[in-house]
Amino acid sequence: MTTGRSVRSARARARAVADAVLYEGYLLYPYRANSRKNQCRWQFGVLGPEGAVQAGIGEDPVLRAQFPVVANDATTLSLSVRFLQLQRRTVEDPDGRPVAELEVGERSVVGWDEAVEHEIDYGPLPLEPAVFGVHVAGGVDVEDVHDAAGAVAGRLVRVRRPLEGRVEVAVDQLPGCLRVTVTVRNIAAAPQDAQDALARSLLGTHVIAELEYGEFVSLLEPPQETAAAAGQCDHHRCFPVLAGPSGDRSLLLISPIILYDHPQIAEQSEGPLFDATEIDEILTLRVMSMTDEEKAQARATDPLAAQIVDRCDATTPEQLDRLHGVLREPADGPPRVLPEVPDGIDWWDPLADNAVRPESDAIVVAGVLVSRGSRVRLHPSRRADAHDLFYDGELARVVSVHEDVDGDVHVGVVIANDPAADLHEWYGRYLYFAPDEIEPIDRPSEEDREK
């Protein structure tokens, strides 16, 4: 039975991932406005005004997703359309003249393109065609900047352009289920230039969808009875994934970033860092190693950047240790022979990735099942790396068994008499050899051979 608490928990989990999607790539390390890689923005899910693509000054105006739904007459659909609105922050001196930077004591004030979050909810709706408007007002805000004595040293002017969009819902029947199409469209008039196009774009656009008395069908692992319907779904600049915990099919995240079903924020993560594809531990250490001047520049760039710098500076050794990773025990049971990917499954399919476990998979070499913990002697012969010759005849311990996309097997090892072997294993810095370059030390007994 689904309780109100479990529903709230599932929604909170989906929203946490959606928040990460909303700001992924918003601001990149070193979080300074004068950093070259922060000069060209924005991130994922940008819906530009009509005609911006054709004019070469903006992005496509449409995001569209199709997904199967198992429903009945009581089923309802709720949509939360979420995006950022650009807020251009400029700096003026006390006389009202625009300046690139304002020095106020030891503090620097600079111009920057900030963002304002928006979330527009629709529903609960019956599963039938519908069209809804998206209207976000523009505005101008002025903030005086004071010096240490309280005198006005300048001002910040924040300008937002109005946004206009449309949400379209279509429903059609497929064998065994319904197919729902959700389209988010920017319908603003043609822009004058690239800056105007960006100011009237929907940034980081994505949708959280929720069903009552119905279920979404996974597009990654659809049940057999709805697999054909899932194959007939098309997407444009997004991909829908199940957003609740494993087993929950009531929540869907239509994301401009491709994710797996049931994504979640790692519990070790102390907060968002925005920098696309970066590792939290490495990025936190980098921020902590920035100079005081660099940190001041980052804090002046954006309030969210200031939060990141302050949070990283306050990181404790225990928190940093948590970011280093989590040791998970391999699956119970004896090592298994490296599995074959089923016919018809491409290497990039999540089914192929889920079929292997390098920390516990095995490969048969000279009749011996070699897996993590096996002792082997190395006989390099491929000459892929001249340094491999130094390991000829050395004893090693196996730590992982991998198969690449071409079907070649690679055995990861650490050298037995290397004083840093444990450290290399901890960091994951292994040496890799082909099965024909290793000799198992513990050969099977005659009794084992006869089995």
RONURO-196839 format. One line per 5 residues: number of its first residue (from 1); their letters; for each residue x, y, z of C-alpha. Coordinates in steps of 0.5 Angstrom, whole numbers. Example, Ala and Ser with C-alpha at 12.3 -4.5 7.8 and 13.67 -1.06 7.14 Angstrom:
2
1> AS> 25,-9,16 | 27,-2,14;
//
This chain:
451
1> MTTGR> 0,0,0 | 3,7,-2 | 3,12,4 | 3,19,4 | 10,19,7;
6> SVRSA> 13,15,1 | 9,19,-4 | 13,25,-1 | 19,22,-1 | 19,20,-8;
11> RARAR> 17,27,-10 | 23,30,-6 | 28,25,-9 | 25,26,-16 | 26,34,-15;
16> AVADA> 33,33,-12 | 35,30,-19 | 31,35,-23 | 34,41,-19 | 41,38,-21;
21> VLYEG> 39,38,-28 | 36,45,-28 | 43,48,-26 | 48,43,-29 | 53,47,-33;
26> YLLYP> 50,53,-30 | 57,56,-28 | 64,52,-29 | 70,52,-24 | 73,56,-22;
31> YRANS> 67,60,-22 | 69,67,-24 | 66,71,-29 | 73,73,-32 | 74,65,-33;
36> RKNQC> 74,64,-41 | 70,58,-40 | 64,62,-37 | 64,67,-42 | 60,62,-47;
41> RWQFG> 53,60,-43 | 48,57,-42 | 48,50,-41 | 43,44,-42 | 35,45,-44;
46> VLGPE> 36,52,-48 | 29,53,-52 | 31,59,-56 | 25,64,-59 | 22,62,-66;
51> GAVQA> 27,63,-72 | 34,64,-67 | 36,57,-70 | 35,59,-77 | 39,66,-76;
56> GIGED> 44,63,-73 | 44,66,-66 | 40,62,-61 | 38,55,-60 | 32,50,-62;
61> PVLRA> 25,53,-59 | 22,46,-58 | 23,40,-53 | 19,34,-54 | 18,27,-51;
66> QFPVV> 13,21,-52 | 12,16,-47 | 8,10,-46 | 2,10,-40 | -2,4,-37;
71> ANDAT> -8,8,-35 | -16,7,-34 | -21,12,-34 | -19,15,-27 | -12,16,-29;
76> TLSLS> -10,23,-29 | -3,27,-31 | 0,33,-27 | 6,36,-30 | 11,41,-27;
81> VRFLQ> 15,45,-32 | 21,48,-30 | 26,53,-33 | 31,59,-31 | 30,66,-34;
86> LQRRT> 36,70,-35 | 37,76,-31 | 42,81,-33 | 46,84,-28 | 50,90,-30;
91> VEDPD> 54,95,-26 | 53,103,-25 | 58,108,-22 | 55,113,-17 | 53,118,-23;
96> GRPVA> 49,112,-27 | 54,110,-32 | 55,103,-34 | 62,100,-31 | 65,93,-32;
101> ELEVG> 67,93,-25 | 66,97,-19 | 71,97,-13 | 68,98,-6 | 73,97,-1;
106> ERSVV> 76,90,-1 | 70,88,-5 | 69,87,-12 | 62,88,-16 | 62,86,-23;
111> GWDEA> 56,84,-28 | 54,77,-30 | 48,74,-32 | 44,71,-27 | 38,66,-27;
116> VEHEI> 31,66,-24 | 28,60,-22 | 21,58,-25 | 16,52,-24 | 9,52,-27;
121> DYGPL> 4,47,-25 | -1,44,-29 | -6,39,-27 | -9,34,-25 | -11,33,-32;
126> PLEPA> -15,27,-35 | -11,24,-41 | -13,27,-47 | -11,33,-51 | -9,40,-48;
131> VFGVH> -6,46,-49 | -3,51,-44 | 0,58,-44 | 7,59,-41 | 7,67,-39;
136> VAGGV> 13,70,-35 | 13,77,-34 | 20,81,-35 | 22,86,-30 | 28,91,-27;
141> DVEDV> 30,91,-20 | 35,96,-18 | 40,95,-12 | 44,101,-9 | 52,98,-7;
146> HDAAG> 54,102,-1 | 61,103,2 | 64,102,9 | 61,109,11 | 54,107,8;
151> AVAGR> 55,112,2 | 52,110,-4 | 58,107,-9 | 54,105,-14 | 48,100,-16;
156> LVRVR> 47,94,-19 | 41,94,-25 | 38,87,-26 | 34,86,-32 | 29,80,-34;
161> RPLEG> 26,80,-41 | 19,77,-41 | 18,69,-43 | 12,66,-47 | 11,59,-49;
166> RVEVA> 6,53,-50 | 6,46,-47 | 2,41,-51 | -1,35,-49 | -3,29,-54;
171> VDQLP> -5,22,-53 | -6,17,-58 | -8,9,-57 | -2,4,-58 | -3,-4,-57;
176> GCLRV> -4,-5,-49 | -3,2,-47 | -3,10,-49 | 2,14,-52 | 3,21,-49;
181> TVTVR> 7,26,-52 | 9,33,-48 | 12,38,-52 | 14,45,-49 | 15,50,-54;
186> NIAAA> 18,57,-54 | 13,62,-58 | 17,69,-57 | 18,73,-63 | 24,73,-67;
191> PQDAQ> 30,76,-63 | 34,82,-66 | 41,79,-64 | 44,73,-60 | 44,77,-53;
196> DALAR> 36,78,-54 | 35,71,-56 | 39,68,-50 | 35,73,-46 | 28,71,-48;
201> SLLGT> 30,63,-48 | 28,58,-43 | 34,55,-40 | 35,48,-37 | 28,46,-39;
206> HVIAE> 25,40,-36 | 19,37,-34 | 17,33,-28 | 10,28,-29 | 6,25,-24;
211> LEYGE> 1,20,-25 | -5,18,-21 | -8,11,-22 | -4,9,-27 | 4,8,-29;
216> FVSLL> 9,10,-33 | 13,5,-38 | 20,5,-37 | 23,6,-44 | 30,3,-42;
221> EPPQE> 27,-4,-39 | 20,-4,-42 | 16,-10,-40 | 15,-15,-46 | 7,-13,-47;
226> TAAAA> 9,-6,-48 | 16,-6,-51 | 13,-5,-58 | 10,1,-56 | 16,4,-52;
231> GQCDH> 20,3,-59 | 15,7,-62 | 16,13,-58 | 20,19,-60 | 24,24,-57;
236> HRCFP> 27,31,-59 | 32,34,-54 | 30,30,-48 | 29,23,-45 | 24,21,-40;
241> VLAGP> 26,16,-35 | 23,14,-29 | 24,19,-23 | 22,15,-17 | 25,10,-13;
246> SGDRS> 26,3,-15 | 19,0,-16 | 16,6,-17 | 12,8,-24 | 8,14,-22;
251> LLLIS> 14,19,-23 | 17,21,-30 | 23,26,-31 | 23,29,-38 | 31,31,-38;
256> PIILY> 35,34,-43 | 41,30,-40 | 40,23,-41 | 40,19,-35 | 38,12,-32;
261> DHPQI> 31,10,-29 | 31,12,-22 | 37,17,-21 | 39,19,-15 | 43,24,-12;
266> AEQSE> 49,21,-8 | 48,21,-1 | 56,23,0 | 55,29,-4 | 54,35,1;
271> GPLFD> 51,40,-5 | 51,42,-12 | 57,44,-16 | 54,45,-22 | 61,44,-26;
276> ATEID> 58,38,-31 | 62,31,-31 | 66,33,-25 | 68,29,-19 | 66,32,-13;
281> EILTL> 72,30,-9 | 77,33,-14 | 73,39,-15 | 72,41,-8 | 80,40,-7;
286> RVMSM> 81,45,-13 | 76,50,-10 | 79,49,-3 | 86,50,-6 | 84,57,-10;
291> TDEEK> 87,63,-7 | 84,68,-3 | 83,73,-9 | 80,68,-14 | 75,66,-8;
296> AQARA> 73,73,-8 | 72,74,-15 | 68,67,-15 | 64,70,-9 | 63,77,-13;
301> TDPLA> 61,73,-20 | 54,70,-17 | 51,68,-10 | 51,61,-12 | 58,61,-13;
306> AQIVD> 59,64,-6 | 55,59,-3 | 60,53,-7 | 66,57,-4 | 64,58,3;
311> RCDAT> 61,50,3 | 68,48,0 | 72,52,5 | 68,49,11 | 69,42,9;
316> TPEQL> 71,37,14 | 76,32,14 | 71,27,15 | 66,30,10 | 72,30,5;
321> DRLHG> 73,22,6 | 66,21,5 | 67,24,-2 | 73,19,-4 | 68,14,-5;
326> VLREP> 64,8,-2 | 67,1,-1 | 61,-4,-3 | 62,-12,-2 | 62,-16,-9;
331> ADGPP> 56,-20,-10 | 55,-26,-6 | 57,-33,-8 | 63,-35,-12 | 66,-32,-18;
336> RVLPE> 62,-32,-25 | 65,-33,-32 | 65,-26,-35 | 58,-26,-38 | 56,-25,-46;
341> VPDGI> 52,-19,-48 | 45,-22,-50 | 45,-22,-58 | 42,-16,-61 | 44,-12,-55;
346> DWWDP> 49,-6,-57 | 55,-4,-52 | 52,2,-50 | 45,-1,-48 | 44,0,-40;
351> LADNA> 43,-8,-41 | 50,-9,-43 | 53,-5,-37 | 49,-8,-32 | 51,-15,-34;
356> VRPES> 58,-15,-32 | 61,-14,-25 | 69,-13,-26 | 70,-14,-19 | 67,-21,-19;
361> DAIVV> 67,-23,-26 | 72,-28,-28 | 76,-31,-34 | 78,-38,-35 | 86,-38,-37;
366> AGVLV> 89,-45,-38 | 83,-49,-34 | 84,-44,-28 | 78,-39,-26 | 82,-33,-25;
371> SRGSR> 78,-27,-21 | 79,-22,-16 | 84,-25,-11 | 87,-30,-16 | 95,-30,-16;
376> VRLHP> 98,-30,-23 | 105,-29,-26 | 106,-24,-32 | 109,-25,-39 | 108,-19,-43;
381> SRRAD> 108,-20,-50 | 103,-15,-54 | 108,-9,-53 | 103,-4,-52 | 107,-1,-47;
386> AHDLF> 115,-1,-47 | 114,-1,-39 | 111,-8,-39 | 117,-11,-40 | 119,-9,-33;
391> YDGEL> 114,-14,-31 | 116,-20,-34 | 116,-26,-29 | 113,-22,-24 | 108,-24,-19;
396> ARVVS> 101,-20,-19 | 94,-20,-16 | 88,-20,-20 | 83,-14,-18 | 78,-14,-24;
401> VHEDV> 76,-17,-30 | 74,-13,-36 | 71,-14,-43 | 71,-8,-48 | 66,-6,-53;
406> DGDVH> 70,-10,-58 | 70,-17,-54 | 77,-17,-52 | 78,-18,-44 | 83,-14,-40;
411> VGVVI> 85,-17,-33 | 87,-11,-28 | 93,-13,-23 | 97,-10,-18 | 104,-12,-17;
416> ANDPA> 105,-17,-11 | 112,-14,-9 | 110,-7,-10 | 110,-3,-4 | 105,1,-6;
421> ADLHE> 100,-4,-9 | 95,-3,-3 | 95,4,-5 | 95,3,-13 | 89,-2,-11;
426> WYGRY> 85,4,-7 | 86,9,-12 | 84,4,-18 | 91,5,-21 | 91,-2,-24;
431> LYFAP> 96,-5,-30 | 92,-9,-35 | 94,-15,-39 | 91,-20,-44 | 89,-27,-41;
436> DEIEP> 95,-30,-46 | 100,-25,-42 | 98,-28,-35 | 100,-35,-32 | 95,-37,-26;
441> IDRPS> 100,-40,-20 | 94,-44,-17 | 93,-49,-22 | 87,-54,-21 | 88,-61,-18;
446> EEDRE> 87,-67,-22 | 80,-68,-19 | 78,-61,-21 | 80,-63,-28 | 76,-69,-28;
451> K> 70,-65,-26;
//
